[in-house]
Amino acid sequence: MNLVWRATAALATALIACTAIPVHAAGQLDVPPPVGYRPALNTAEGGLWAIMDKVEDQIKVSPALVTDEALNTYVHKVVCELAGEQCSSLRLYIVDDPDSNAMTAPNGMVIVWTGLLLRTQNEAELAFVLGHEITHYLKRHSVLNFEHATNAAGTVAFLSTATLGLAALPAALIAIGGIASYSRDQEREADEGGFKLVVGKGYDPRQGATFMANTAEEEDANPKRRKPSAYLSSHPATKERLATLTKRAGEIEAQTRNNLVATDEYRAAISPHRAAWLEEDFNRGDYLQSVAMVKQLVKAEPGSAELQYFLGEAYRRRNAKGDLESATAAYQAAIAAMDAPNAAYRGLGLAALKSGQKDVARGAFQKYLSLEPDAKDRAIVEYYLTTVGGTP
């Protein structure tokens, strides 16, 4: 996968370096692009579109692309609901990446990271994020920035500066992320425009603030978290955005009669993928943030055996003071719920083993092996079982 992204980034860089760019882009940049619009290639905007088209070609064939038809249809429906007549100009790509992010490129390419879909808890929250990104597209912010950067400092220098510190993201997304590094005023404009767009479609105005509150809580969980990239750091501080969205929701709530949230529809769309996305998040190794994130999901869906299991996993893997007790409680909650993952018994056994509860560990391991006779980790679980005086 990384080779594909690196090749794409190299291609994008070469295109930027070699594109002849006049002083002004074609068309007016203070109005949304016409439906079906495509700039001339001998303009700055045309050069930028050529770069995005090449990146899009690589994303189409990348193994990171999520191809589940039902999920893509659902998210595309939300995009089109917000974009209106511009829907035909936008193309959705869901990328398998644990970071929480989304963006809309100037050529109409909409990219949604699976880490975002994991964290948004209903359709309205997702709509607020997408509304923000679609507003960037309608305001043509990236085209304005591209012209300014190429005229002021040269394209290669612009891309190099914009993509520093983004090694954790696929390189192709780094390249386009650098181009879409908006000013804080543009981000505020996108927040305001996105809010109006989403509320105008009947979504609950409070859900944007809820998403930002959860984002702030997750960020605060790890004071030493990696610094945001040049692309992401252009956003106003999370707490500033939370305060703004909370204020705007309060101003408009009394005027709003249709507070669409669509929680059940959203969960149905992401449920086939949520367990895999949670594992991918854990694989980053930032268990401080993972615990905070999963706690938010459990708070919204306390009866979910799947989420209780993953909360237990997050606590057990973090292994801070008191985490084994918290992990044990979460595993037991998962087991007590309907449709408990069989792995909850293994997790309970591991937590009990670490905390010296041999009887609990023995029973949990035996139950796991009875439910998963062909488990890939059967040999290691059998070994753990022997250490607590049990037999398979």
HELIX and SHEET records of a PDB file:
HELIX    1   1 ASN A    2  CYS A   18  1                                  17    
HELIX    2   2 ALA A   44  LYS A   60  1                                  17    
HELIX    3   3 GLU A   69  ALA A   83  1                                  15    
HELIX    4   4 GLY A   84  SER A   89  5                                   6    
HELIX    5   5 THR A  114  ARG A  119  1                                   6    
HELIX    6   6 GLU A  123  LYS A  139  1                                  17    
HELIX    7   7 HIS A  141  ALA A  152  1                                  12    
HELIX    8   8 THR A  155  ALA A  162  1                                   8    
HELIX    9   9 ALA A  171  ILE A  179  1                                   9    
HELIX   10  10 ARG A  184  GLY A  200  1                                  17    
HELIX   11  11 GLN A  207  ALA A  221  1                                  15    
HELIX   12  12 ALA A  230  SER A  233  1                                   4    
HELIX   13  13 THR A  238  ILE A  252  1                                  15    
HELIX   14  14 GLU A  253  GLN A  255  5                                   3    
HELIX   15  15 THR A  263  ASN A  283  1                                  21    
HELIX   16  16 TYR A  287  ALA A  300  1                                  14    
HELIX   17  17 ALA A  305  ARG A  318  1                                  14    
HELIX   18  18 ASP A  323  ALA A  336  1                                  14    
HELIX   19  19 ALA A  343  LYS A  354  1                                  12    
HELIX   20  20 LYS A  358  LEU A  371  1                                  14    
HELIX   21  21 ARG A  378  THR A  387  1                                  10    
SHEET    1   A 3 ARG A  91  VAL A  95  0                                        
SHEET    2   A 3 MET A 109  TRP A 113  1                                        
SHEET    3   A 3 ALA A 102  THR A 104 -1                                        
END                                                                             
